Amino acid sequence: MTLKELYEQGSAILAEAGIAEAGLDAWYLLEFVTKISRAMYYVHAGDAVCEEKQIRYQELVQKRAGYIPLQHLTGEQEFMGLPFFVDSHVLIPRQDTENLVECACGLLQDHMSVLDLCTGSGCILLSMEHFAREKKLQGFAGAGADVSKEALAVAEKNGDRLETDVTWIESDLFEKIEGKFDLIVSNPPYIRTSEIPKLQREVKDHDPMLALDGKDDGLYFYRRIIRESVAYIRPGGHLLFEIGFDQGAQVSALMREAGYSSVMVKKDLAGLDRVVSGVYQM
């Protein structure tokens, strides 16, 4: 088959399977297998594809037609302009979370210690460390914690790929954390248990349940982190969360009750509540 025929076959299979962006996903898989750029494709669309690559492409298309996420097939997702390795043990980094990173990076100064709870792929902490290096900030000290040993293996791999210098800790939130921090960030599980069956198949069937399930009302981990954080944050330190679109008022109230001031909710580009931040003054 030619490149054009193979791509058209992949697009048709994914469209028939109901994949939302069938043509785009078919292209990404073709690019992944053949290493051909879009520009080169238009020049060489009539070129034959070797049997090995043809079979590999068709295998991946069939897996994508079964709603396995594209990123699990290619093993990579871009986040904050950086390439992150991902697999089924971590949430796929999403653009929504870039709002949290941008807010956190806006607070970074020299000699700050940062803790990222529920770090998953490490994309939040590693993006912050990369930003600190670009801005030539001195003394950045970052730690990422997760209860999942498998997730931490992914985070460590990403840290190695990006040549960063951070610490990874296997910990149930603050369980094994020592010391105090200037900045604590977290994108915790916040989906209500009852809502998980309604999520997209790629999410509910392939993202780790540990990273999704926020218990009955979706606020379980916010309550724990906020309550326990006061023993691990320096006076004047900042606590930042990614939140679900309808959780801004509740998470803000929890933070104020725990002694946080200057509590603010930031909206994303769609106008939805996305980040809650506050300053600890006690």
N, C-alpha and C positions, 0 to 999 in steps of 0.2 A: 504494500500500500504506500501511497505517497503521503507526505506530511499533511496535505490538504484533506485527503480522504480519511486519514486517521483522526484528524481534528474534528471533522464533520461527523464521523461515526461516534466519537466520544461525546460531542455536544448533543447528538440525538438521543443517546442512551441516557444521559443525565436529565435531559428535558422530559423524557418519557417517565423517568423515575420521580419527577416532581421536584428536582433540585432547583432552588430559586434562581440562582445565577449559573445556569447550566453551561452556557457558552464561556463564561469567564473561568469557571472551575476547570472545564475541559482544556482551556488554554494553559492555565497554570500547571496542570499535570503534564501537558505536552512539553512545556518549557522545562519542567523539572526533569523529565526523562531524557529529552533530546539535547538540553542545554542550548537551545536555539533562541535568539532574541526575536522580538516581534518584527523588527526591521528585516532581519535575515529570513524570517518565515515568508514574507511577501516576495522575496527574491527567489527562494528555493522551495516554494510550496509544492511544486511538481516533482521534487526529488523523492526517490524511494527511501523508505525507512527500513533499516535492517530488522531481521526477524526478532532478534533478542529485544530490541527497544519496542517494537510493535507489541510483543507479548506483554512486556512489563507495563506499557501504557494501558493496554486493555485490562490488565489485572487491577490497576489502580482505579480506573474508571468504574469497574464493577464494584469495588469497595466503596467508592464515593457514592455510587447509586444506592448502596446500602446505608447511606447516611453516616458513614464514618467521616469525621471532620477532615476537611482538606489539609489542615495543619498537622493532623496525625499521620497523614500519608506522606507529606513532604518533610515533616519533622521541624518546621520552622514557622515563626510568625514575627513580623516586624512590629516593634513597639518603640515609640519615641525615637524613631529613626535608626534603631539598633536591631540586629537579628538575634532572636531568641530561639533556642532549641525547646521544643515542647513534645510531650507525649501524653498518654492517657492518665498519668499520675498528677497532672497539674491542670488548672484552668488555662485555657488559651488566652493570652493577653488581649484585652479588648481596648478599643479606642476610648471608651468611657473612662477607663482607669487613668488615661493620660491626664485627665483633669486633676486627679489627686496628685500625680507626680509634679505637674506644673505648679500647683499650690505649694507643695512641700519644697520644691527647688527655690521658690521665691523667698523662703525663710532661711535658706542655708547661709551660713557665715563661716569664717575661719574657726577651726577647733571645735566643731560640733559633733556630738555623738548622736547617732540615729539608730532606732530600733524599728524594724519592719516585722510586724506580727502577721502570721498566716502568709508567709512570704511566697509559697508556691514555687513558680518558676524563677523567682528572684527578680522579676522584671522591674518592680518598683524601686527596690534598694539599689540595684545595679544601674538603673537609669539615673538615680540621684548621684551615685558615686561618679558616673561618667560626666554628669553636669559639673560636679565639684572640680573634677580634673580640668575640664575645659575652661572653667572660670578661674583656674589656678588658686582655688581656696585651699588653705593650709589645714592640716590636722583633721581631715574628715575620718571619722571612725564609725563604720557601719556594721550592724549585726542583723541577720535575718533568722527568724525562728518559725518553725512549723512542726506540727505534731507528726507529720508524715515523713518517714525516713526516705521513701521513694521520691517525694517531692523535693526534699533537700538534695538528693542526688542530682536531680535536674538543675536545681539552683546552682549547685557547685560546678556543674558542667558549664553552665552559662557564665559563671564567674571566671572560669578558666579561659573560655573562648574570648571574653572581653578583657582579659588580663587585669582584673580588678583585685583589690585587696580588702575583702570583707570577711566577716566571721559568720558561720552557719551553726545554728543550735537546734538540736531536736528537743522540742519543748511544747508542752500543752499550754499555750499562751505564756504566762510569766513563770511557769513552774520551775524552770531551770535558768531563769534570767538573773544576772547579778549586776549590781551597780545602778546608776541613774543616767537618764538620757535627756538631751536637750529637745529632741524631736522624736515622737512615736507616731508611726503611720501604720494603717492597716486597711486592707480590703477583705474583711472577714466574710464568712458565709452569712448571707442575709435573705435568702429566699425562704418564704414560709413553706413548711413541709407540705402543706396541702396544695401549694402552687406548683411543686416540682413536676407532677405528671402532666401539667399543661405546657411545659417548656418545649422548645424545639427538640426534635429527635436527636440532633447532633449534641445538644446539651444534656438532656436528661438521660440519654443512653450511653454517653461517652465521656462526659466530664466527671471527675471524681465526686461522689456524693458528699464526702467530707468537706469539699470546698464550696458546696452549694447550700446545704441544709442549715438554715438559721433557726430551726426548731419552730414551735407553734406559731409565734407571732413575728419571726424573723429577727428579733432583737436580742436573742440569747447571748450572742458573742459581744455585742455592744455593751450590754450590762456588765458582763464579766470583765471586759477590757477596761471600761471606764472605772469600775469599782476598784480593780486591782492596780490600775496604772498610777494611782497617787503615790504608791510606794516606790515607783521606778522613774518618776519624772522630776526634773529639777524645777525649783520655783522659776516661773517665767517661761517654762518649757511649753511646747506646743503638742497637742494631740490632734491628729487628722484621720478622718475615715472616708472611704467611699461608702455611699449609702444607696439604697433603692429609692426610686423616684418619690415614694410616699412616706419616707421615714425621717425626713428632715426635722420636723417638729418634735418627734419623740426622742430622737437621738440628742437633739439640742437640749431638751429638758433633762435628760439623764446626765449630760455633761455639767450643766449648771448645778444640779443637785449635788454633784461630787466635788464642787469647788472650782470649776472652770469658769473663766470669764471671757469677755470678748468673743462669745460663741457666734459663729457665722455659718450660713449655708450658702454654698456657691452652686450656681446652675450650670448645666452643660450647654452645648451649642443648640440643643433641641429645646432649651428652656425648662429642663427638668432638674429638680434638686439632685445633686450628685456628690458633693463633698461637704462635710461638716468639720469645722475646726474650732479649737478653743485654746486658751492660755491658762495654765495652772498657776494660781497665785498664793496658795496656802503654804 
